[in-house]
Amino acid sequence: MFSTEQLVLVAQGLAIAMVIFGAVTTIAFIAKWGFRYRMVGVTSFTGVLAGGALGLSLALYQRPMIPNAQAFVRVYDRSAGQLVITVNPKMTPEQLEATLKQAAIDLSSPGRSSADGMITVRARVLVHTEPGLTQPLYVGAAVRSLDSKRTDVENIQVQIDAETLSKAAAQIS
């Protein structure tokens, strides 16, 4: 898969080629060359390709990948400022921190809004305390501003309840 920077370079190259083909087309019309109408098609098609490459460079945004982040599942989301994800109870606190940061990056979008301008991602695990009874335990949360860039990982505030996480891991084992 191409990166955003590569697609921008391809779009620039195609735009330059379109300008060159446009100049050749203009010369072909002035000199009344026989292939002048073909050059109109070549110039137009090169413009369409340049526009497509530019559009792809804008649309294919690659999110930053946080090292050590584990898989998570979104279980509650009202497209506002609160989200809940479920994680593996056997995670270490370091893995949970990375996972919460990854979820805060992945699940924040331009369409979200909240009264305070922040998004809160809470992580929970499910513990079966006895047969037929399941208890959700919240083990951490990440808070970030909806106004910050998606690549701004340093400004994500993470709080981890290591005691609850270890309690959940002990009950699973």
C-alpha positions as CSV (number, residue, x, y, z in Angstrom):
1,M,0.0,0.0,0.0
2,F,1.2,3.5,-0.9
3,S,1.9,6.0,1.9
4,T,0.4,9.5,1.8
5,E,3.7,11.0,0.9
6,Q,4.2,8.6,-2.1
7,L,0.8,9.4,-3.4
8,V,1.4,13.1,-3.2
9,L,4.6,12.6,-5.2
10,V,2.8,10.6,-7.8
11,A,0.1,13.3,-8.0
12,Q,2.8,16.0,-8.5
13,G,4.5,14.0,-11.2
14,L,1.2,13.4,-13.0
15,A,0.4,17.1,-12.7
16,I,3.8,18.0,-14.3
17,A,3.2,15.5,-17.0
18,M,-0.3,17.0,-17.6
19,V,1.3,20.5,-18.1
20,I,3.9,19.1,-20.5
21,F,1.2,17.2,-22.5
22,G,-0.9,20.4,-22.5
23,A,2.0,22.3,-24.0
24,V,2.5,19.5,-26.6
25,T,-1.3,19.7,-27.3
26,T,-1.1,23.4,-27.8
27,I,1.8,23.1,-30.2
28,A,0.0,20.3,-32.1
29,F,-3.0,22.5,-32.6
30,I,-0.9,25.5,-33.8
31,A,1.1,23.2,-36.2
32,K,-2.0,21.3,-37.2
33,W,-0.4,17.9,-36.5
34,G,-2.6,14.9,-37.2
35,F,-2.5,13.5,-33.6
36,R,-3.6,16.8,-31.9
37,Y,-7.0,15.4,-30.9
38,R,-5.4,12.3,-29.4
39,M,-3.2,14.6,-27.3
40,V,-6.4,16.3,-25.9
41,G,-7.4,12.8,-24.6
42,V,-3.9,12.1,-23.2
43,T,-3.8,15.4,-21.4
44,S,-7.3,15.0,-20.0
45,F,-6.7,11.5,-18.9
46,T,-3.4,12.5,-17.2
47,G,-5.4,15.2,-15.4
48,V,-7.9,12.6,-14.2
49,L,-5.1,10.4,-12.9
50,A,-3.4,13.3,-11.1
51,G,-6.7,14.3,-9.5
52,G,-7.3,10.7,-8.5
53,A,-3.8,10.3,-6.9
54,L,-4.3,13.6,-5.0
55,G,-7.7,12.4,-3.8
56,L,-6.2,9.1,-2.6
57,S,-3.4,10.9,-0.8
58,L,-6.0,12.9,1.1
59,A,-8.3,10.0,1.8
60,L,-5.9,7.2,2.8
61,Y,-4.8,8.5,6.1
62,Q,-2.6,6.0,7.9
63,R,-3.0,6.1,11.7
64,P,0.0,5.9,13.9
65,M,0.6,2.5,15.3
66,I,1.4,2.4,19.0
67,P,4.0,-0.4,19.8
68,N,2.8,-3.1,22.2
69,A,-0.9,-2.3,21.7
70,Q,-3.2,-5.3,21.8
71,A,-6.5,-6.0,20.1
72,F,-9.6,-4.4,21.6
73,V,-13.4,-4.4,20.8
74,R,-15.6,-1.3,21.0
75,V,-18.7,-2.1,23.1
76,Y,-20.2,1.3,23.8
77,D,-20.1,4.3,21.5
78,R,-22.6,7.1,21.1
79,S,-20.4,9.1,18.7
80,A,-19.9,11.6,21.4
81,G,-17.2,12.0,24.1
82,Q,-17.5,8.6,25.8
83,L,-16.4,5.2,24.6
84,V,-15.9,1.8,26.2
85,I,-13.7,-0.9,24.9
86,T,-13.1,-4.4,26.2
87,V,-9.7,-5.8,26.5
88,N,-8.0,-9.1,27.4
89,P,-7.8,-9.4,31.2
90,K,-4.3,-10.9,31.0
91,M,-2.8,-7.7,29.7
92,T,0.1,-6.1,31.4
93,P,-0.3,-2.4,32.5
94,E,2.2,-1.4,29.7
95,Q,0.1,-3.2,27.1
96,L,-3.1,-1.7,28.5
97,E,-1.6,1.8,28.3
98,A,-0.5,1.2,24.7
99,T,-3.9,-0.2,23.8
100,L,-5.8,2.7,25.4
101,K,-3.6,5.2,23.4
102,Q,-4.2,3.2,20.2
103,A,-8.0,3.2,20.8
104,A,-8.0,7.0,21.5
105,I,-6.3,7.6,18.2
106,D,-8.3,5.0,16.2
107,L,-11.8,5.9,17.6
108,S,-11.5,9.7,17.5
109,S,-13.0,11.2,14.4
110,P,-13.9,14.7,13.1
111,G,-17.6,14.0,13.6
112,R,-17.4,13.5,17.3
113,S,-18.4,16.2,19.7
114,S,-18.6,16.6,23.4
115,A,-19.4,19.5,25.8
116,D,-15.8,19.7,27.1
117,G,-14.1,19.0,23.8
118,M,-12.5,15.8,25.1
119,I,-12.9,12.1,24.3
120,T,-12.7,9.5,27.0
121,V,-12.0,5.9,26.2
122,R,-12.6,3.5,29.1
123,A,-11.3,-0.1,29.1
124,R,-13.1,-2.9,30.8
125,V,-12.7,-6.6,31.3
126,L,-15.4,-9.1,32.0
127,V,-14.9,-11.3,35.0
128,H,-17.2,-14.3,35.8
129,T,-17.3,-14.2,39.5
130,E,-19.6,-17.2,39.8
131,P,-21.6,-19.4,37.3
132,G,-24.1,-17.2,35.5
133,L,-22.8,-13.9,36.9
134,T,-20.5,-11.7,34.9
135,Q,-19.1,-8.5,36.4
136,P,-17.5,-5.7,34.2
137,L,-14.4,-4.2,35.8
138,Y,-13.0,-0.9,34.5
139,V,-9.3,-1.1,34.4
140,G,-8.2,2.1,32.7
141,A,-9.1,5.2,30.8
142,A,-7.5,7.5,28.2
143,V,-8.5,11.1,27.7
144,R,-7.6,13.3,24.7
145,S,-8.7,16.5,23.1
146,L,-10.9,16.3,20.1
147,D,-9.1,19.3,18.7
148,S,-5.6,17.7,18.7
149,K,-4.1,16.0,15.7
150,R,-4.5,12.3,15.5
151,T,-0.7,11.9,15.5
152,D,-0.4,13.8,18.8
153,V,0.2,10.7,21.0
154,E,2.1,12.6,23.7
155,N,-1.0,14.6,24.8
156,I,-3.1,11.5,25.6
157,Q,-3.6,11.2,29.3
158,V,-3.8,7.5,30.5
159,Q,-4.9,6.3,33.9
160,I,-4.6,2.6,34.7
161,D,-6.1,0.8,37.7
162,A,-3.3,-1.8,38.1
163,E,-4.9,-3.3,41.2
164,T,-8.2,-4.0,39.3
165,L,-6.3,-5.3,36.3
166,S,-4.3,-7.8,38.4
167,K,-7.5,-8.8,40.3
168,A,-9.2,-9.6,36.9
169,A,-6.2,-11.5,35.7
170,A,-6.1,-13.6,38.9
171,Q,-9.8,-14.4,38.6
172,I,-9.3,-15.6,35.0
173,S,-6.4,-17.9,35.8
